[in-house]
Amino acid sequence: MFTGARGVGKTSTARILAKALNCPNAKDGVPCNHCEICDGISAGNDVDVLEIDGASNRGIDDIRSLRANVGVRSMRTQYKVYIIDEVHMLTKEAFNALLKTLEEPPPNVKFVFCTTEPNKVPDTILSRCQRFDFSSINDISIADRLREIAKVEGFEVTEDALELVARRARGSMRDSQSLFDQLLAFSDGTVSAEDVHRMLGTAGDERLVELFDAIVEHRPGEVLAQLDASFATGVQPGELMDQAIGYVRDLMVTLSGGESVSLCSVATRHREILRKQATRLSMHSVMAAFQVLSDGKNQMFRSTFARTVLEMSMVQISLLENLSAISDLLSGRLPALPELSAAASPAILVATTPVVEKKKTEPLKIAVKEDRTDPTNQSDPAIESVAAAPIISAAPPATTNQRPARIAAPPPAAPIRNLMGEVDPAKDVFVRQVMEAFGATVVRITTAPAVQLVATESEETDE
């Protein structure tokens, strides 16, 4: 059983296997490709090599006819070879009818199954086969084969055109040759990359690079202008969306360090430009852009305004900010703040943080109003201690080279139990802390608002 994508050579390999089994001039399993048997197998008219289309001969009656002819010996070759293409299209009953023949085939009969969807083949069939998976053909091999075809046909094809057709084939040799055949049919002997883009309805590499330059620089107006210019030259919205998705994939490849990985949207010579664009976008933004374009691609299948969907998607990714910085902030990794110079540090500290300094060595005091005549008279209302805010002198530093000293503000005032009643200074903890901090003597408190730190320009305090 040969499995793999379309156009990777499954049926061709089955024919080569039939030649290797039946060619009378084969050496070490390599057919000569010149004898009558090899020519007949290549042309598909050899009587001992039967090619059956599984899509059109999928019923149980077809398999019964095959079983009836299996026992007939080959006419001129050693082996009779049955090549069943698209075998997954057979019905369940047809597979069941084929089980016994596969389990005990005649000694001179070989079956070769080819399919692109091996998952649809029953396990009872898979267990009786040797499975070979065919991988996609790389772009270099496809371009080399197309170059040989152009040389034989007498056409002059540029390297950019060959690379573009090879990328467009996506690993399928048959698809690349079909596109190349159509391209040669409409050319005048010379094929360039512009001819390929015109036939496929795609945008050129330079147009894609300019479009994503505008996206990286967050210029949505320029993005719309580039899209409009592309549509004016015959670019199809669906094709341009596919190119944009491939371009974002190439940005991810270059940003990940995949130097040996081939690009799928532009030529290799643009790799350095893609690296600069990817560095400016960051990996998080590239992933977000891919998600936006993928959603837009899905919307295109269900809408009749493909151009609007493409324009909306492109403008949306052009407005993406640096998602890496946002991710760092959300995870708690704050960016480092710039260091302050020695000359600018004092000014910034004074401007941003309340800095107070005592005037010379004079202690800060709380204004206390006393009765000069009889301080022991407790019933006299004139004898009271006013719990006013301390008056602080904010004098400039003594020298210009000395930084202003930072004095920690006292802790916030704790609420007094009875704001309208009298409080004994000797028993109240907060009042004692204020007395110890400012060196003042408080006789009595009748009303106690919250003590606040107030800066003033007066150089003396009232006692």
C-alpha positions in Angstrom: 0.0 0.0 0.0 1.4 3.4 -1.1 0.0 6.4 0.8 0.7 10.1 0.7 -0.6 13.4 -0.6 -1.6 13.9 -4.2 1.0 14.2 -6.9 3.9 12.6 -5.0 4.3 9.6 -7.2 2.3 6.8 -5.8 0.9 5.4 -9.0 4.2 6.1 -10.9 6.1 4.1 -8.2 3.6 1.3 -8.6 4.4 1.1 -12.3 8.1 1.2 -11.6 7.6 -1.7 -9.2 5.7 -3.6 -11.9 8.6 -3.0 -14.3 11.1 -4.2 -11.7 9.2 -7.4 -11.2 8.6 -8.2 -14.9 11.5 -6.6 -16.9 13.6 -9.3 -18.4 16.7 -7.0 -18.5 16.4 -5.8 -14.9 19.7 -5.6 -12.9 19.5 -5.5 -9.2 15.8 -4.6 -9.4 16.4 -1.7 -11.8 14.4 -2.0 -15.0 15.9 -1.1 -18.4 13.0 1.1 -19.5 13.7 0.2 -23.1 12.2 -3.3 -23.6 8.7 -4.0 -24.9 7.4 -4.9 -21.4 8.7 -1.7 -19.9 7.2 0.4 -22.7 3.9 -1.3 -22.4 3.7 -0.7 -18.6 4.7 2.9 -19.1 1.9 3.4 -21.6 -0.6 1.5 -19.5 -1.5 -1.1 -22.1 0.3 -4.2 -20.8 -2.0 -7.2 -20.5 -0.4 -8.4 -17.2 -0.4 -5.1 -15.4 -3.9 -4.0 -14.7 -4.7 -0.5 -13.4 -8.1 -0.2 -11.7 -9.8 3.0 -10.6 -11.2 2.3 -7.1 -13.6 5.3 -7.4 -15.5 3.9 -10.4 -15.0 0.2 -9.7 -15.9 0.2 -6.1 -18.8 -2.3 -5.9 -18.8 -5.9 -4.8 -19.5 -7.1 -8.4 -16.3 -5.5 -9.6 -14.3 -7.3 -6.9 -16.0 -10.6 -7.8 -14.9 -10.2 -11.4 -11.4 -9.4 -10.1 -11.4 -12.6 -8.0 -12.5 -14.7 -11.0 -9.5 -13.5 -13.1 -6.9 -13.7 -10.3 -6.4 -17.4 -10.9 -5.6 -16.9 -14.6 -1.8 -17.0 -15.1 0.0 -14.1 -16.7 0.5 -14.3 -20.5 4.1 -13.1 -21.0 5.5 -11.9 -17.7 6.4 -13.6 -14.5 3.9 -11.7 -12.3 0.4 -10.4 -12.8 0.2 -7.0 -11.1 -3.1 -5.3 -10.0 -2.7 -1.5 -9.3 -5.9 -0.3 -7.5 -5.8 3.5 -7.3 -7.9 5.4 -4.7 -8.6 2.1 -2.9 -10.2 3.9 0.0 -13.2 4.5 -2.3 -14.2 0.8 -2.2 -17.3 -0.1 -0.3 -17.3 -2.1 2.9 -18.7 -5.1 1.1 -16.1 -4.9 -1.6 -13.3 -4.8 1.0 -14.8 -7.9 2.7 -14.9 -9.8 -0.6 -11.3 -9.0 -1.2 -10.1 -10.2 2.3 -9.7 -13.9 1.4 -7.8 -13.1 -1.8 -5.4 -10.8 0.0 -4.8 -13.3 2.7 -4.0 -16.2 0.3 -3.1 -14.7 -3.1 -1.8 -16.8 -5.9 2.0 -17.0 -6.1 2.2 -15.1 -9.3 -0.2 -12.2 -8.4 0.8 -8.9 -6.7 -1.6 -6.2 -5.4 -0.5 -2.6 -5.2 -3.0 -0.2 -3.4 -2.6 3.6 -3.8 -4.6 6.0 -1.6 -4.5 9.5 -0.2 -6.7 8.6 2.8 -5.4 5.4 4.5 -7.6 6.2 7.5 -10.6 5.1 5.4 -9.2 1.7 4.7 -10.4 -1.0 7.1 -7.9 -2.3 9.6 -8.5 -5.8 8.2 -7.0 -4.7 4.9 -4.2 -2.7 6.4 -3.0 -5.6 8.5 -2.6 -7.7 5.3 -0.5 -5.0 3.5 3.0 -3.6 3.6 2.4 0.2 4.0 4.8 2.8 2.5 4.1 6.5 3.3 5.2 9.0 0.6 6.3 12.4 1.8 5.9 15.7 -0.1 8.5 16.6 -2.6 10.8 19.5 -1.7 10.7 22.7 -3.7 14.3 22.3 -4.9 13.6 19.0 -6.6 10.4 20.4 -8.2 12.2 23.5 -9.5 15.0 21.3 -11.0 12.4 19.1 -12.8 10.6 22.2 -14.1 13.9 23.6 -15.3 14.6 20.4 -17.3 11.1 20.6 -18.9 11.6 24.2 -19.9 15.0 23.4 -21.4 13.6 20.5 -23.4 10.6 22.6 -24.6 12.8 25.5 -25.5 11.4 28.1 -23.1 13.4 30.6 -21.1 12.1 30.7 -17.5 13.6 32.9 -14.7 14.6 31.4 -11.4 12.1 33.5 -9.5 9.3 32.0 -11.7 10.5 28.5 -11.1 10.7 29.0 -7.4 7.3 30.6 -7.3 5.7 27.6 -9.2 7.5 25.2 -6.9 6.2 26.9 -3.8 2.7 27.1 -5.3 2.7 23.3 -5.8 3.1 22.7 -2.1 5.1 19.5 -2.5 3.1 18.0 -5.4 5.0 17.3 -8.6 1.9 16.8 -10.6 0.4 20.1 -9.5 3.6 21.9 -10.4 3.7 20.4 -13.9 0.1 21.2 -14.5 0.7 24.9 -13.5 3.9 25.0 -15.5 2.2 23.6 -18.6 -0.5 26.2 -18.4 2.1 28.9 -17.9 4.1 27.8 -21.0 0.9 27.7 -23.1 0.2 31.5 -22.5 3.9 32.7 -22.7 5.8 34.0 -25.8 8.9 32.0 -25.0 9.9 33.8 -21.9 8.4 33.3 -18.4 8.9 35.7 -15.5 7.6 35.9 -12.0 5.2 38.6 -13.0 3.6 36.2 -15.5 3.2 33.6 -12.7 1.5 36.2 -10.4 -0.8 37.4 -13.2 -1.9 33.8 -14.0 -2.4 32.8 -10.3 -4.0 36.1 -9.2 -1.4 36.6 -6.4 0.7 39.6 -5.3 4.4 40.0 -5.9 7.1 39.6 -3.3 7.8 43.3 -3.2 4.1 44.1 -2.7 3.9 41.7 0.2 7.0 43.2 1.8 5.6 46.7 1.5 2.3 45.7 2.9 3.8 44.2 6.0 6.1 47.1 6.4 3.0 49.3 6.8 1.6 46.7 9.2 4.7 46.6 11.3 4.8 50.5 11.5 1.1 50.6 12.5 0.0 52.6 9.5 -3.5 51.3 8.6 -4.0 54.0 6.0 -1.0 52.8 4.1 -2.2 49.2 4.5 -5.5 50.0 2.8 -3.7 51.8 0.0 -1.5 48.8 -0.6 -4.5 46.5 -0.7 -6.3 48.7 -3.1 -3.3 48.8 -5.4 -3.1 45.0 -5.3 -6.7 44.6 -6.2 -6.3 47.0 -9.1 -3.7 44.7 -10.6 -5.9 41.7 -10.6 -5.0 40.1 -7.2 -7.7 37.9 -5.8 -8.6 38.5 -2.1 -8.6 34.8 -1.3 -5.1 34.3 -2.8 -3.8 37.4 -1.0 -5.2 36.1 2.3 -3.3 32.8 1.7 -0.1 34.7 1.0 -0.5 36.8 4.1 -1.0 33.7 6.2 2.2 32.2 4.7 4.0 35.5 5.3 3.1 35.4 9.0 4.3 31.8 9.1 7.6 33.0 7.6 7.9 35.7 10.3 7.5 33.0 12.9 10.2 30.9 11.3 12.7 33.7 11.1 11.9 34.8 14.6 12.4 31.3 15.9 15.8 31.0 14.3 14.8 28.5 11.5 17.6 29.5 9.1 17.5 26.2 7.3 13.7 26.2 6.9 12.5 27.3 3.5 10.1 30.2 3.1 6.6 29.7 1.7 5.5 33.2 0.8 8.4 35.1 -0.6 11.8 34.4 -2.2 14.8 33.4 0.0 16.5 36.8 -0.7 13.9 38.5 1.5 14.8 36.6 4.6 16.8 39.4 6.2 13.8 41.8 5.7 11.5 39.3 7.4 13.9 39.0 10.3 13.8 42.8 10.9 10.0 42.9 10.7 9.6 39.9 13.0 11.9 41.4 15.6 9.8 44.6 15.7 6.5 42.7 16.0 7.6 40.1 18.7 6.5 36.5 18.8 3.2 37.2 20.7 2.1 39.7 18.0 3.0 37.3 15.2 0.9 34.6 16.9 -2.0 37.0 17.3 -1.7 38.1 13.7 -1.9 34.5 12.6 -5.1 34.0 14.6 -6.7 37.1 13.1 -5.9 36.0 9.6 -7.1 32.4 10.2 -10.4 33.7 11.5 -10.7 36.0 8.4 -10.0 33.0 6.1 -12.8 31.0 7.7 -15.2 34.0 7.3 -14.4 34.2 3.6 -16.0 30.8 3.0 -19.3 32.0 4.4 -19.4 35.5 3.0 -19.7 37.3 -0.4 -17.6 40.3 0.6 -14.1 38.7 0.7 -12.4 42.0 0.1 -13.9 43.6 3.2 -13.0 40.6 5.3 -9.4 40.9 4.1 -9.2 44.7 4.7 -10.7 44.3 8.2 -8.2 41.6 9.1 -5.2 43.5 7.8 -6.2 46.7 9.6 -6.7 44.8 12.8 -3.2 43.3 12.8 -1.8 46.7 11.9 -3.2 48.0 15.1 -1.7 45.3 17.3 0.6 46.7 19.9 3.7 45.0 21.3 2.0 42.1 23.1 5.2 40.9 24.6 5.4 44.0 26.8 1.8 43.6 27.8 2.5 39.9 28.7 5.4 40.9 30.8 3.3 43.5 32.7 0.6 41.0 33.3 3.1 38.4 34.6 4.6 40.9 37.0 7.9 41.4 35.1 8.0 45.2 35.1 10.6 46.9 32.8 13.6 48.4 34.5 13.3 52.1 35.2 16.0 54.5 33.9 18.7 55.5 36.4 18.7 59.1 37.7 21.7 61.2 37.3 23.3 62.7 40.4 22.4 66.3 39.4 18.8 65.6 38.8 18.2 63.3 41.7 17.6 65.9 44.5 15.2 67.9 42.4 13.2 64.9 41.5 13.1 63.7 45.1 12.0 67.1 46.3 9.3 67.3 43.6 7.9 63.8 44.1 8.3 63.1 47.8 7.5 65.5 50.7 10.8 66.3 52.2 11.1 68.4 55.4 14.0 69.7 57.3 14.3 71.2 60.7 15.4 74.8 60.8 18.9 74.5 62.2 18.6 72.7 65.5 15.4 74.2 66.7 12.9 71.4 67.7 9.5 71.2 66.1 6.8 72.1 68.5 3.0 72.0 68.8 1.5 75.3 69.4 0.2 75.5 73.0 -1.9 78.3 74.3 -1.4 78.9 78.0 -2.8 81.2 80.7 0.1 83.4 81.8 -1.5 84.3 85.1 -2.5 80.9 86.6 -1.5 77.8 84.7 -2.9 75.6 87.5 -6.5 76.9 87.0 -8.2 73.9 85.4 -11.6 75.5 85.2 -10.4 78.5 83.2 -11.2 77.9 79.5 -8.2 79.9 78.4 -6.0 77.2 79.7 -6.0 74.6 76.9 -3.7 72.9 74.6 -4.7 73.3 71.0 -3.9 70.1 69.1 -3.1 71.9 65.9 -1.0 70.8 63.1 2.7 71.2 63.7 4.2 74.1 61.8 7.3 72.9 60.0 9.9 75.0 58.4 10.9 73.8 54.9 14.1 75.8 54.7 16.5 75.0 51.8 19.5 72.9 52.4 22.5 74.6 54.0 24.8 73.7 51.1 24.0 73.1 47.4 25.9 69.8 47.4 24.1 68.3 50.4 20.9 66.4 49.7 17.8 67.3 51.6 17.3 65.0 54.5 14.2 62.9 54.4 12.3 62.9 57.6 9.7 60.2 58.0 6.3 61.6 58.7 4.7 60.4 61.9 2.2 57.6 61.6 -1.3 58.5 60.8 -3.3 59.7 63.8 -5.3 57.0 65.6 -8.9 58.0 66.2 -9.5 59.3 69.8 -12.3 57.5 71.5 -14.3 60.7 72.4 -13.5 63.5 70.0 -15.7 66.0 71.9 -14.5 65.0 75.4 -11.4 65.6 77.4 -8.5 63.2 77.2 -5.8 62.7 79.8 -2.4 63.3 78.1 -0.7 61.0 80.6 -3.0 58.0 79.7 -3.4 58.4 75.9 -0.8 56.6 73.9 -1.0 58.7 70.8 -0.6 61.9 72.7 2.4 60.6 74.5 4.0 59.6 71.2 3.4 63.2 69.9 5.0 64.7 73.0 8.0 62.5 72.7 8.4 63.1 68.9 8.1 66.9 69.0 9.3 67.7 72.5 6.1 69.5 73.4 4.0 69.5 76.6 0.3 69.1 76.2 -1.8 70.1 79.2 -5.3 69.2 78.0 -7.1 68.4 74.7 -10.7 69.4 74.2 -11.1 68.9 70.5 -8.7 66.6 68.6 -8.8 66.7 64.8 -6.4 64.5 62.9 -2.9 65.8 63.1 -1.6 66.6 59.7 1.8 67.5 58.4 1.7 71.0 56.9 4.6 72.8 55.3 4.9 76.6 55.7 7.4 79.2 54.7 7.5 80.9 58.1 10.8 80.6 59.8 9.5 80.8 63.4 6.8 78.9 65.3 4.3 80.3 67.8 4.8 78.9 71.3 
